[in-house]
Amino acid sequence: MSRFSLVAKLLVCLMFFGTSYLTGQDQRMAMSELVFQDGRFVNPSSGEPYSGDVISVFETDSSKTRELGTLRDGHWQGLYETYYFNGQLESRINYSDGEFDGPLERYYFDGKMIAKGTYNQGARCGEWFDVDGTEDSYPSCPER
């Protein structure tokens, strides 16, 4: 390998890692690296509940995302999404301190909606709709 080639590769690495550091962009933790213990996702290297963005991929093709979300103190927090193998969104839900909290949407493999509704601190609220035409009413959702 020529000296120029080695220097060029080193510069590319420095630019990538330096940019990530300066912009505050961190890598997502692989769900497979975490351990579920006492009701929380824990980083096994530190033994502490994990906080940060997480990703899981399909076992048969690690280039395809299975789920994306964020954990805070080992509990789901914020937007959580799951995907089918074809890349189509399967579900989208919001969490607050590990409980469903906010809109939920579920989809078929082809993208057609299966169900839609809202949660408030883990309990269904408002109007819920299913693809089969079922509509359910729950206590009104609070204003956000």
N, C-alpha and C positions, 0 to 999 in steps of 0.2 A: 504494500500500500504506500503510495507516495505521501510525502510530508504535507503537501497541499491538500490532499484528500482528507487526511486526518484532521488538519486544522479546520477545514470546511465543516466536517461532521461535528467537531467540537463547538464551533460557532453556532450551528443549527441547534444543538442541544442547549447551549447557553441562552439563545434567543427564546426558545420554547419555555424553558423553566423560568427564565427571568421575566417573561411576559406573564406567565401564570402567577408568579409571586407579586408582581406589581399590580395586576388587576384584581388580585384576591381570589382568583378562580382556583378552586380545589377540585381534586378528583372525587368522583362519587365512590362510596364504599360499596363493594359487592355484598349483596345480602348473604351470599354463601360464606362470607368471612365472619359474619356475626353469629352469635349464639343467643337463643331465646332462653332466658333464665329468670325465674321468679316474675313472670309477666312482663318482662322487658327485653329488648334487644341489647346485648352487651358486646362490647369489643373485647375479644378474648385476650388480646395482648396487654390491655390495661386493666381488665376486670371491671371497667366502668360502663354504665349505660351509655349507648352511643347517641351522639347528636350530629346531624349532618345529612346530606343528600345520599340516597341509596339507589342501587339499581340491581335488578336480577335479569338474567338472560336465559334463553331456552337451552337445556342441556344438549340438545341435538345440534344447535347452531348458536354459538356464543356471539355471533354478530347481530342477533335479533333480540331486541329488548322484550322482556316479559312483564316487568313492573318497574315503575319509577315513583319515588316518594321521598319524604323527609322525615327523619326521626328527631325528636327532642327528648333528651333524658330517657331514651330507650322506647318511647311511645310515638306512634304515628302523629304527625302534625302537619296541617296544611293539605295541599292537593296530593292525591294518590291516584295513579293511573295504572291499569293493566291492559295488555295488548295480546291479540291473537298472533299466531305464528306468521300470518301474512302481513303483519304490521298494522292491521285494523285495530282501532281502539275497542276494547272490550268493556271497560268500566272506568268511570271517573267519579271520585268521591272526595269530600273534604273531611279532615279530621281535626279535632281539637283535644289535646291531651289524651290521645288514644281512643276517643269516641267519635263515631260518625257525627258530623256537625256541618250541615249545609246541603247543597244540592247533590243528588245522586243521579247518574245516568248509566244505563247498561245497554249494550248493543250486541246484535248477532254478528257472526263472522263476516257477513256481507255489508255491515255498516248500518243495517236497519235497527232502529231503536226498539229495545225490549221493554224497558221500564224507565220511569222518571219520577222522582219525588224529592222530598227534602227531609232532613233530620235536624233536630234541635237537641243537642247534648245527648245523643244516643237514642232518642225517641223520634218516631215518625211524626211529622206534622204537615198540615196543609193537604193539598190534593196530590194523590198518587195515581199514575196511569200505567197500565200494562198493555202490551201489544194485543192481547186477546180482547181488548175493549173494557176490561175491568177498571173501574174507577173507585177509589177508596178515599174517604175523607177522614182526617184526623184533626185534633185541635189545631187551631191556627198557629202558624209559625210566628215567632216574635219578630218585630222589625229589627233590622241589622244596620 
